Amino acid sequence: MHRIPPELREQFEERRTETNVNRMYVFAIYVVVLQIALNLLNILKPTGSQNFDAAGGLPVDIAYYVVLSLATLLMGLLFWFLFARARKKRISGHSARILVNVFLYLYCAIQLVFCTFNILSGGGVNSYIIAVLILSMVPVIHPLQSLIGIGASFVYVCAAMYSVRDISQTWNSIVLTDTWTNLIIIIGLSVCGSVFLYDMYVSNFLQSVRLEKSNRELTVMANTDQMTGVANRRAFTRSFDDLWQQAVKDKRRLAVAIADIDFFKSYNDAFGHLEGDKCLMQVANCLQRSFRRASDIVSRYGGEEFLVVFEAESEEDCMLADKARENLQAMRIPSARTDVSPYVSISVGVCFVRPAADTPTGEALRAADDALYESKRGGRNRTTVRTYGPPEALRETSAP
């Protein structure tokens, strides 16, 4: 039998609870429909008692069956309502698991009461068989739990036979027939079925977890620049569109920043491409540390360029791009050309924009790109800010 790793136990229980809630919801509907049909049949039956004298039974008033059937109907309606709430997550977690077990064992208990009436009147043990099948087949429960429930039900049936029937008549009418053989076969098949279904459920769960993990890894690989570990252009486009639409809805201001490593070709020529790749990774890590909010987007734009989008409502937010430039300088990565800085530096162009429904995202990117080239023309290692939309004060920040 497959085992659930400890780290997946909680996830497994949540999924199993969800499965059981859905199954018991359908089962509650079945109980309601079945009891309505049975009660209609009981109403159409002639009143009186059921008596199986040939089997040594005692008379049982049909009213007992009707009352118990109506109680089952009301129970089905109640749990139908409760499981409908559980499917909408209004009942969840441990409470949902308790709800599943209460309905399961309450219904099985009612079936055993029906079985007692049948035993008393000389009938069969069909209700017990129903309880066994429900325990082993309907919900996803551990085979040990199923075995305990089936065993306890069997002990109850044996005690009921001994208590309510004359023992000699019981022996003659039941033991010497195929009833016990059939019961043993049904119990064995039910236990085996419970083990098989539970193991199959666990196997499917573990397989789905592996598949989900593989899909996540593939998604990360498809959306991540393999060298630097930041988002690639495809992932940036999707995230940028989502953030843009949210900003339109919330009427918030965004900053679109493009950062370019100064004289990166000279760095590759001086130190080699392996060191150049390392430099790219260091710059990417610096940007990721500088923009750590959940809504911030850091991506590799191409070559030695990086693109960052972030919310910029406060003055402190507006300085984040230039702060990232200063953070890179503080890393003191030796530069190939010292005429701008003795350390690797970046030139940054920023465009502040308050998106509207008719504002194209490309305009903000174009304005940020223009600001980047203005930083380069101004001597590099600096941040130039522009705005798109209503005029606001422009700000240019240069390195000391």
C-alpha beads as a LAMMPS data file, in Angstrom:
LAMMPS data file: protein, C-alpha beads

400 atoms
399 bonds

1 atom types
1 bond types

-500.0 500.0 xlo xhi
-500.0 500.0 ylo yhi
-500.0 500.0 zlo zhi

Masses

1 110.0

Atoms # bond

1 1 1 0.000 0.000 0.000
2 1 1 1.234 3.460 -0.872
3 1 1 2.221 5.705 2.038
4 1 1 1.763 9.455 2.292
5 1 1 5.022 11.321 3.016
6 1 1 4.742 13.407 6.211
7 1 1 5.249 16.676 4.293
8 1 1 2.237 15.863 2.099
9 1 1 -0.062 14.655 4.879
10 1 1 -1.891 17.948 5.358
11 1 1 -2.359 18.450 1.611
12 1 1 -3.632 14.875 1.275
13 1 1 -6.161 15.333 4.081
14 1 1 -7.435 18.553 2.526
15 1 1 -7.911 16.881 -0.850
16 1 1 -9.469 13.776 0.695
17 1 1 -11.891 15.938 2.665
18 1 1 -12.869 17.794 -0.502
19 1 1 -13.434 14.485 -2.297
20 1 1 -15.512 13.089 0.581
21 1 1 -17.602 16.253 0.811
22 1 1 -18.471 15.985 -2.889
23 1 1 -19.228 12.274 -2.614
24 1 1 -21.353 12.620 0.492
25 1 1 -23.223 15.528 -1.094
26 1 1 -24.259 13.235 -3.947
27 1 1 -24.972 10.443 -1.460
28 1 1 -27.233 12.757 0.563
29 1 1 -29.232 13.466 -2.611
30 1 1 -29.475 9.719 -3.186
31 1 1 -30.746 9.179 0.375
32 1 1 -33.416 11.866 -0.032
33 1 1 -34.659 10.525 -3.372
34 1 1 -34.593 6.929 -2.123
35 1 1 -36.492 7.687 1.078
36 1 1 -39.152 9.687 -0.757
37 1 1 -39.722 6.691 -3.041
38 1 1 -39.773 4.206 -0.125
39 1 1 -42.177 6.340 1.906
40 1 1 -44.529 6.570 -1.061
41 1 1 -44.446 2.781 -1.334
42 1 1 -45.123 2.425 2.389
43 1 1 -48.093 4.772 2.090
44 1 1 -49.514 2.629 -0.701
45 1 1 -49.058 -0.568 1.348
46 1 1 -51.964 -1.791 3.451
47 1 1 -51.575 -0.912 7.130
48 1 1 -50.839 -3.603 9.653
49 1 1 -47.905 -5.680 10.686
50 1 1 -45.213 -7.569 8.911
51 1 1 -44.943 -11.122 10.122
52 1 1 -42.720 -13.895 8.894
53 1 1 -43.949 -16.837 10.940
54 1 1 -42.220 -19.321 8.712
55 1 1 -38.905 -17.863 9.731
56 1 1 -39.816 -17.734 13.411
57 1 1 -40.187 -13.952 13.426
58 1 1 -42.320 -11.640 15.520
59 1 1 -44.751 -9.019 14.198
60 1 1 -43.284 -5.561 13.624
61 1 1 -45.710 -2.715 13.042
62 1 1 -45.054 -1.044 9.703
63 1 1 -45.372 2.310 11.476
64 1 1 -41.886 1.713 12.896
65 1 1 -40.509 1.446 9.381
66 1 1 -42.354 4.564 8.280
67 1 1 -41.103 6.630 11.226
68 1 1 -37.518 5.478 10.742
69 1 1 -37.750 6.097 7.007
70 1 1 -39.071 9.629 7.596
71 1 1 -36.237 10.239 10.073
72 1 1 -33.771 9.084 7.399
73 1 1 -35.379 11.450 4.905
74 1 1 -35.043 14.410 7.280
75 1 1 -31.435 13.453 7.994
76 1 1 -30.730 13.318 4.250
77 1 1 -32.240 16.775 3.735
78 1 1 -30.228 18.221 6.633
79 1 1 -26.915 16.820 5.421
80 1 1 -27.716 17.782 1.833
81 1 1 -27.891 21.371 3.058
82 1 1 -24.736 21.043 5.196
83 1 1 -22.679 19.464 2.421
84 1 1 -23.848 22.157 0.005
85 1 1 -22.358 24.710 2.421
86 1 1 -19.192 22.634 2.729
87 1 1 -18.778 22.617 -1.060
88 1 1 -18.858 26.422 -0.953
89 1 1 -16.090 26.340 1.713
90 1 1 -18.415 27.708 4.408
91 1 1 -17.653 24.523 6.321
92 1 1 -14.087 23.366 5.870
93 1 1 -11.080 21.722 7.439
94 1 1 -11.630 19.648 10.571
95 1 1 -15.327 20.586 10.705
96 1 1 -15.902 19.191 7.207
97 1 1 -14.154 15.926 8.155
98 1 1 -16.365 15.603 11.234
99 1 1 -19.427 16.270 9.069
100 1 1 -18.467 13.450 6.696
101 1 1 -17.973 10.965 9.540
102 1 1 -21.170 11.966 11.358
103 1 1 -23.296 11.451 8.247
104 1 1 -21.528 8.207 7.360
105 1 1 -21.919 6.531 10.755
106 1 1 -25.358 7.969 11.441
107 1 1 -26.678 6.550 8.182
108 1 1 -25.024 3.175 8.866
109 1 1 -26.544 3.171 12.371
110 1 1 -30.001 3.730 10.886
111 1 1 -29.438 0.848 8.486
112 1 1 -28.537 -1.378 11.445
113 1 1 -31.784 -0.389 13.155
114 1 1 -33.621 -1.365 9.972
115 1 1 -31.663 -4.623 10.087
116 1 1 -32.821 -5.197 13.684
117 1 1 -36.442 -4.851 12.607
118 1 1 -35.808 -7.290 9.768
119 1 1 -34.168 -9.798 12.103
120 1 1 -37.027 -9.448 14.579
121 1 1 -39.648 -10.064 11.898
122 1 1 -37.748 -12.942 10.369
123 1 1 -36.458 -11.031 7.364
124 1 1 -32.977 -10.898 5.964
125 1 1 -29.948 -8.737 6.681
126 1 1 -30.004 -6.589 3.537
127 1 1 -29.767 -3.365 5.544
128 1 1 -26.544 -4.624 7.132
129 1 1 -25.132 -5.362 3.691
130 1 1 -26.055 -1.818 2.613
131 1 1 -24.223 -0.394 5.638
132 1 1 -21.134 -2.477 4.835
133 1 1 -21.100 -1.350 1.212
134 1 1 -21.534 2.314 2.171
135 1 1 -18.675 2.104 4.685
136 1 1 -16.278 0.548 2.215
137 1 1 -17.212 2.167 -1.098
138 1 1 -18.682 5.673 -0.750
139 1 1 -16.199 7.843 1.188
140 1 1 -12.419 7.640 0.959
141 1 1 -11.505 6.358 4.409
142 1 1 -8.522 4.417 5.680
143 1 1 -9.031 0.641 5.335
144 1 1 -8.473 0.212 9.084
145 1 1 -11.308 2.639 9.801
146 1 1 -13.495 0.782 7.319
147 1 1 -12.572 -2.578 8.847
148 1 1 -13.408 -1.351 12.361
149 1 1 -16.779 -0.042 11.176
150 1 1 -17.612 -3.257 9.326
151 1 1 -16.495 -5.392 12.268
152 1 1 -18.500 -3.361 14.791
153 1 1 -21.576 -3.622 12.551
154 1 1 -21.122 -7.400 12.288
155 1 1 -20.878 -7.754 16.069
156 1 1 -24.059 -5.678 16.401
157 1 1 -25.931 -7.887 13.913
158 1 1 -24.844 -11.039 15.748
159 1 1 -25.941 -9.545 19.070
160 1 1 -29.264 -8.500 17.558
161 1 1 -29.881 -12.020 16.282
162 1 1 -29.103 -13.471 19.681
163 1 1 -31.194 -10.924 21.581
164 1 1 -34.385 -10.570 19.565
165 1 1 -34.781 -14.042 18.094
166 1 1 -35.196 -17.456 19.659
167 1 1 -31.745 -18.969 19.367
168 1 1 -33.003 -22.285 18.016
169 1 1 -35.058 -20.545 15.368
170 1 1 -32.081 -18.341 14.533
171 1 1 -29.927 -21.387 14.072
172 1 1 -32.468 -23.147 11.902
173 1 1 -33.442 -20.146 9.773
174 1 1 -30.107 -18.423 9.329
175 1 1 -27.079 -20.470 10.290
176 1 1 -28.127 -23.479 8.258
177 1 1 -28.732 -21.351 5.166
178 1 1 -26.393 -19.523 2.829
179 1 1 -26.830 -16.255 4.774
180 1 1 -23.620 -16.575 6.760
181 1 1 -21.657 -17.662 3.717
182 1 1 -22.943 -14.689 1.769
183 1 1 -22.195 -12.338 4.655
184 1 1 -18.624 -13.567 4.943
185 1 1 -18.107 -13.208 1.194
186 1 1 -19.586 -9.695 1.162
187 1 1 -17.517 -8.624 4.183
188 1 1 -14.327 -9.984 2.591
189 1 1 -15.036 -8.296 -0.730
190 1 1 -15.924 -5.032 1.011
191 1 1 -12.695 -4.996 3.009
192 1 1 -10.638 -5.815 -0.101
193 1 1 -12.542 -3.164 -2.054
194 1 1 -11.906 -0.598 0.664
195 1 1 -8.173 -1.351 0.614
196 1 1 -8.057 -1.252 -3.184
197 1 1 -10.009 2.029 -3.511
198 1 1 -8.004 3.774 -0.785
199 1 1 -4.691 2.652 -2.248
200 1 1 -5.800 3.753 -5.715
201 1 1 -6.808 7.158 -4.329
202 1 1 -3.443 7.568 -2.586
203 1 1 -1.618 6.515 -5.758
204 1 1 -3.573 9.029 -7.841
205 1 1 -2.879 11.734 -5.272
206 1 1 0.876 11.097 -5.288
207 1 1 0.893 11.011 -9.076
208 1 1 -1.014 14.316 -9.252
209 1 1 1.442 15.904 -6.799
210 1 1 4.367 14.799 -8.963
211 1 1 2.598 16.108 -12.048
212 1 1 1.826 19.449 -10.377
213 1 1 5.453 19.757 -9.307
214 1 1 6.655 19.019 -12.844
215 1 1 4.207 21.544 -14.273
216 1 1 5.377 24.195 -11.817
217 1 1 8.989 23.533 -12.732
218 1 1 8.163 23.749 -16.434
219 1 1 6.233 26.969 -15.855
220 1 1 9.156 28.468 -13.955
221 1 1 11.563 27.413 -16.692
222 1 1 9.276 28.831 -19.383
223 1 1 8.902 32.170 -17.585
224 1 1 12.424 32.618 -16.194
225 1 1 15.578 33.862 -17.821
226 1 1 17.866 30.888 -17.351
227 1 1 21.026 32.901 -16.822
228 1 1 19.882 35.560 -14.356
229 1 1 16.892 33.879 -12.691
230 1 1 14.577 36.873 -13.192
231 1 1 11.471 36.876 -15.372
232 1 1 11.947 36.685 -19.123
233 1 1 10.177 38.943 -21.629
234 1 1 7.226 36.602 -22.083
235 1 1 6.551 36.468 -18.349
236 1 1 7.082 40.224 -18.114
237 1 1 4.481 40.941 -20.791
238 1 1 1.838 38.888 -19.007
239 1 1 2.607 40.297 -15.536
240 1 1 2.879 43.836 -16.854
241 1 1 -0.536 43.625 -18.514
242 1 1 -2.102 42.335 -15.291
243 1 1 -0.464 45.042 -13.173
244 1 1 -1.450 47.705 -15.713
245 1 1 -5.113 46.665 -15.676
246 1 1 -5.125 46.609 -11.872
247 1 1 -3.604 50.099 -11.797
248 1 1 -6.323 51.319 -14.183
249 1 1 -8.966 49.864 -11.872
250 1 1 -7.392 51.276 -8.673
251 1 1 -6.251 54.550 -10.303
252 1 1 -2.726 54.009 -9.018
253 1 1 0.503 55.320 -10.483
254 1 1 3.113 53.005 -11.940
255 1 1 6.789 53.444 -12.691
256 1 1 8.337 51.747 -15.708
257 1 1 12.133 51.644 -15.473
258 1 1 14.750 50.374 -17.943
259 1 1 18.257 49.780 -16.614
260 1 1 21.267 49.238 -18.883
261 1 1 24.699 48.099 -17.683
262 1 1 27.218 50.757 -18.658
263 1 1 29.931 49.657 -21.113
264 1 1 29.021 45.996 -20.794
265 1 1 30.764 45.111 -24.068
266 1 1 33.998 46.496 -22.652
267 1 1 33.440 44.388 -19.529
268 1 1 33.135 41.232 -21.641
269 1 1 36.192 42.147 -23.676
270 1 1 38.256 42.825 -20.567
271 1 1 37.186 39.939 -18.302
272 1 1 35.702 37.354 -20.652
273 1 1 32.175 36.135 -21.230
274 1 1 32.082 33.901 -18.154
275 1 1 32.747 36.912 -15.932
276 1 1 30.250 38.838 -18.052
277 1 1 27.579 36.241 -17.281
278 1 1 28.465 36.470 -13.612
279 1 1 28.137 40.238 -13.776
280 1 1 24.664 39.914 -15.318
281 1 1 23.608 37.636 -12.476
282 1 1 24.961 40.051 -9.872
283 1 1 23.068 42.970 -11.399
284 1 1 19.876 40.880 -11.579
285 1 1 20.245 39.888 -7.909
286 1 1 20.794 43.514 -6.944
287 1 1 17.586 44.546 -8.735
288 1 1 15.621 41.731 -7.132
289 1 1 16.808 42.782 -3.682
290 1 1 15.924 46.396 -4.443
291 1 1 12.388 45.555 -5.637
292 1 1 10.981 42.988 -3.236
293 1 1 7.298 43.893 -3.039
294 1 1 4.808 41.332 -4.321
295 1 1 3.651 43.612 -7.123
296 1 1 7.153 44.557 -8.323
297 1 1 8.234 43.074 -11.667
298 1 1 11.908 42.564 -12.474
299 1 1 12.778 41.037 -15.836
300 1 1 15.612 40.736 -18.286
301 1 1 14.699 42.902 -21.262
302 1 1 17.469 41.714 -23.558
303 1 1 21.257 41.574 -23.547
304 1 1 22.441 43.774 -20.670
305 1 1 19.109 45.578 -20.225
306 1 1 16.641 44.968 -17.392
307 1 1 13.078 46.203 -17.126
308 1 1 11.377 46.946 -13.803
309 1 1 7.751 47.938 -13.169
310 1 1 6.561 48.989 -9.727
311 1 1 3.859 51.021 -8.000
312 1 1 5.032 54.561 -7.242
313 1 1 2.476 56.452 -5.175
314 1 1 4.788 57.890 -2.525
315 1 1 7.970 59.945 -2.827
316 1 1 9.902 57.040 -1.347
317 1 1 8.553 54.763 -4.089
318 1 1 9.676 57.255 -6.715
319 1 1 13.287 56.952 -5.509
320 1 1 13.423 53.143 -5.712
321 1 1 14.989 53.050 -9.179
322 1 1 17.793 55.410 -8.227
323 1 1 18.242 53.548 -4.949
324 1 1 18.773 50.343 -6.952
325 1 1 21.473 52.135 -8.952
326 1 1 23.192 53.130 -5.705
327 1 1 22.866 49.574 -4.348
328 1 1 24.770 48.252 -7.368
329 1 1 27.544 50.794 -6.811
330 1 1 27.773 49.644 -3.202
331 1 1 28.529 46.101 -4.399
332 1 1 31.880 47.409 -5.760
333 1 1 32.098 45.141 -8.789
334 1 1 35.290 46.223 -10.628
335 1 1 34.562 47.991 -13.907
336 1 1 36.421 47.599 -17.193
337 1 1 36.267 51.369 -17.789
338 1 1 36.798 53.809 -14.961
339 1 1 35.967 57.015 -16.791
340 1 1 32.391 56.845 -15.427
341 1 1 32.884 54.823 -12.229
342 1 1 35.525 52.467 -10.867
343 1 1 32.723 49.969 -10.311
344 1 1 30.079 48.427 -12.555
345 1 1 27.211 50.886 -12.916
346 1 1 23.852 51.150 -14.630
347 1 1 22.054 53.923 -16.454
348 1 1 18.350 54.089 -15.685
349 1 1 15.378 55.621 -17.465
350 1 1 12.083 55.875 -15.592
351 1 1 8.606 56.800 -16.774
352 1 1 5.867 57.570 -14.255
353 1 1 2.374 56.986 -15.572
354 1 1 -1.126 56.820 -14.152
355 1 1 -2.713 54.265 -16.512
356 1 1 -6.108 54.929 -18.037
357 1 1 -8.260 52.633 -20.130
358 1 1 -7.077 54.316 -23.323
359 1 1 -3.386 54.544 -22.348
360 1 1 -1.243 52.101 -24.379
361 1 1 1.447 50.283 -22.402
362 1 1 3.864 50.788 -25.265
363 1 1 3.890 54.546 -24.697
364 1 1 5.165 54.121 -21.146
365 1 1 7.899 51.751 -22.344
366 1 1 8.867 54.180 -25.093
367 1 1 9.071 57.080 -22.621
368 1 1 11.244 54.994 -20.260
369 1 1 13.530 54.089 -23.165
370 1 1 13.873 57.767 -24.122
371 1 1 14.758 58.589 -20.513
372 1 1 17.387 55.810 -20.548
373 1 1 19.104 57.280 -23.596
374 1 1 19.010 60.683 -21.947
375 1 1 20.872 59.162 -18.978
376 1 1 23.465 57.730 -21.354
377 1 1 23.887 61.029 -23.174
378 1 1 24.195 62.792 -19.834
379 1 1 27.237 60.778 -18.803
380 1 1 25.806 57.384 -17.686
381 1 1 25.557 56.055 -14.127
382 1 1 22.503 58.194 -13.495
383 1 1 18.701 58.031 -13.378
384 1 1 16.483 60.158 -15.591
385 1 1 12.778 60.470 -14.866
386 1 1 9.975 61.334 -17.235
387 1 1 6.216 61.328 -16.897
388 1 1 3.536 60.294 -19.317
389 1 1 0.182 62.075 -19.165
390 1 1 -0.587 65.326 -17.305
391 1 1 2.539 67.458 -16.808
392 1 1 4.361 66.885 -13.552
393 1 1 7.746 67.994 -12.316
394 1 1 10.572 66.103 -14.004
395 1 1 13.355 64.821 -11.849
396 1 1 16.873 63.826 -12.830
397 1 1 19.148 62.108 -10.358
398 1 1 22.828 61.584 -11.009
399 1 1 25.508 59.693 -9.194
400 1 1 27.723 61.707 -6.921

Bonds

1 1 1 2
2 1 2 3
3 1 3 4
4 1 4 5
5 1 5 6
6 1 6 7
7 1 7 8
8 1 8 9
9 1 9 10
10 1 10 11
11 1 11 12
12 1 12 13
13 1 13 14
14 1 14 15
15 1 15 16
16 1 16 17
17 1 17 18
18 1 18 19
19 1 19 20
20 1 20 21
21 1 21 22
22 1 22 23
23 1 23 24
24 1 24 25
25 1 25 26
26 1 26 27
27 1 27 28
28 1 28 29
29 1 29 30
30 1 30 31
31 1 31 32
32 1 32 33
33 1 33 34
34 1 34 35
35 1 35 36
36 1 36 37
37 1 37 38
38 1 38 39
39 1 39 40
40 1 40 41
41 1 41 42
42 1 42 43
43 1 43 44
44 1 44 45
45 1 45 46
46 1 46 47
47 1 47 48
48 1 48 49
49 1 49 50
50 1 50 51
51 1 51 52
52 1 52 53
53 1 53 54
54 1 54 55
55 1 55 56
56 1 56 57
57 1 57 58
58 1 58 59
59 1 59 60
60 1 60 61
61 1 61 62
62 1 62 63
63 1 63 64
64 1 64 65
65 1 65 66
66 1 66 67
67 1 67 68
68 1 68 69
69 1 69 70
70 1 70 71
71 1 71 72
72 1 72 73
73 1 73 74
74 1 74 75
75 1 75 76
76 1 76 77
77 1 77 78
78 1 78 79
79 1 79 80
80 1 80 81
81 1 81 82
82 1 82 83
83 1 83 84
84 1 84 85
85 1 85 86
86 1 86 87
87 1 87 88
88 1 88 89
89 1 89 90
90 1 90 91
91 1 91 92
92 1 92 93
93 1 93 94
94 1 94 95
95 1 95 96
96 1 96 97
97 1 97 98
98 1 98 99
99 1 99 100
100 1 100 101
101 1 101 102
102 1 102 103
103 1 103 104
104 1 104 105
105 1 105 106
106 1 106 107
107 1 107 108
108 1 108 109
109 1 109 110
110 1 110 111
111 1 111 112
112 1 112 113
113 1 113 114
114 1 114 115
115 1 115 116
116 1 116 117
117 1 117 118
118 1 118 119
119 1 119 120
120 1 120 121
121 1 121 122
122 1 122 123
123 1 123 124
124 1 124 125
125 1 125 126
126 1 126 127
127 1 127 128
128 1 128 129
129 1 129 130
130 1 130 131
131 1 131 132
132 1 132 133
133 1 133 134
134 1 134 135
135 1 135 136
136 1 136 137
137 1 137 138
138 1 138 139
139 1 139 140
140 1 140 141
141 1 141 142
142 1 142 143
143 1 143 144
144 1 144 145
145 1 145 146
146 1 146 147
147 1 147 148
148 1 148 149
149 1 149 150
150 1 150 151
151 1 151 152
152 1 152 153
153 1 153 154
154 1 154 155
155 1 155 156
156 1 156 157
157 1 157 158
158 1 158 159
159 1 159 160
160 1 160 161
161 1 161 162
162 1 162 163
163 1 163 164
164 1 164 165
165 1 165 166
166 1 166 167
167 1 167 168
168 1 168 169
169 1 169 170
170 1 170 171
171 1 171 172
172 1 172 173
173 1 173 174
174 1 174 175
175 1 175 176
176 1 176 177
177 1 177 178
178 1 178 179
179 1 179 180
180 1 180 181
181 1 181 182
182 1 182 183
183 1 183 184
184 1 184 185
185 1 185 186
186 1 186 187
187 1 187 188
188 1 188 189
189 1 189 190
190 1 190 191
191 1 191 192
192 1 192 193
193 1 193 194
194 1 194 195
195 1 195 196
196 1 196 197
197 1 197 198
198 1 198 199
199 1 199 200
200 1 200 201
201 1 201 202
202 1 202 203
203 1 203 204
204 1 204 205
205 1 205 206
206 1 206 207
207 1 207 208
208 1 208 209
209 1 209 210
210 1 210 211
211 1 211 212
212 1 212 213
213 1 213 214
214 1 214 215
215 1 215 216
216 1 216 217
217 1 217 218
218 1 218 219
219 1 219 220
220 1 220 221
221 1 221 222
222 1 222 223
223 1 223 224
224 1 224 225
225 1 225 226
226 1 226 227
227 1 227 228
228 1 228 229
229 1 229 230
230 1 230 231
231 1 231 232
232 1 232 233
233 1 233 234
234 1 234 235
235 1 235 236
236 1 236 237
237 1 237 238
238 1 238 239
239 1 239 240
240 1 240 241
241 1 241 242
242 1 242 243
243 1 243 244
244 1 244 245
245 1 245 246
246 1 246 247
247 1 247 248
248 1 248 249
249 1 249 250
250 1 250 251
251 1 251 252
252 1 252 253
253 1 253 254
254 1 254 255
255 1 255 256
256 1 256 257
257 1 257 258
258 1 258 259
259 1 259 260
260 1 260 261
261 1 261 262
262 1 262 263
263 1 263 264
264 1 264 265
265 1 265 266
266 1 266 267
267 1 267 268
268 1 268 269
269 1 269 270
270 1 270 271
271 1 271 272
272 1 272 273
273 1 273 274
274 1 274 275
275 1 275 276
276 1 276 277
277 1 277 278
278 1 278 279
279 1 279 280
280 1 280 281
281 1 281 282
282 1 282 283
283 1 283 284
284 1 284 285
285 1 285 286
286 1 286 287
287 1 287 288
288 1 288 289
289 1 289 290
290 1 290 291
291 1 291 292
292 1 292 293
293 1 293 294
294 1 294 295
295 1 295 296
296 1 296 297
297 1 297 298
298 1 298 299
299 1 299 300
300 1 300 301
301 1 301 302
302 1 302 303
303 1 303 304
304 1 304 305
305 1 305 306
306 1 306 307
307 1 307 308
308 1 308 309
309 1 309 310
310 1 310 311
311 1 311 312
312 1 312 313
313 1 313 314
314 1 314 315
315 1 315 316
316 1 316 317
317 1 317 318
318 1 318 319
319 1 319 320
320 1 320 321
321 1 321 322
322 1 322 323
323 1 323 324
324 1 324 325
325 1 325 326
326 1 326 327
327 1 327 328
328 1 328 329
329 1 329 330
330 1 330 331
331 1 331 332
332 1 332 333
333 1 333 334
334 1 334 335
335 1 335 336
336 1 336 337
337 1 337 338
338 1 338 339
339 1 339 340
340 1 340 341
341 1 341 342
342 1 342 343
343 1 343 344
344 1 344 345
345 1 345 346
346 1 346 347
347 1 347 348
348 1 348 349
349 1 349 350
350 1 350 351
351 1 351 352
352 1 352 353
353 1 353 354
354 1 354 355
355 1 355 356
356 1 356 357
357 1 357 358
358 1 358 359
359 1 359 360
360 1 360 361
361 1 361 362
362 1 362 363
363 1 363 364
364 1 364 365
365 1 365 366
366 1 366 367
367 1 367 368
368 1 368 369
369 1 369 370
370 1 370 371
371 1 371 372
372 1 372 373
373 1 373 374
374 1 374 375
375 1 375 376
376 1 376 377
377 1 377 378
378 1 378 379
379 1 379 380
380 1 380 381
381 1 381 382
382 1 382 383
383 1 383 384
384 1 384 385
385 1 385 386
386 1 386 387
387 1 387 388
388 1 388 389
389 1 389 390
390 1 390 391
391 1 391 392
392 1 392 393
393 1 393 394
394 1 394 395
395 1 395 396
396 1 396 397
397 1 397 398
398 1 398 399
399 1 399 400
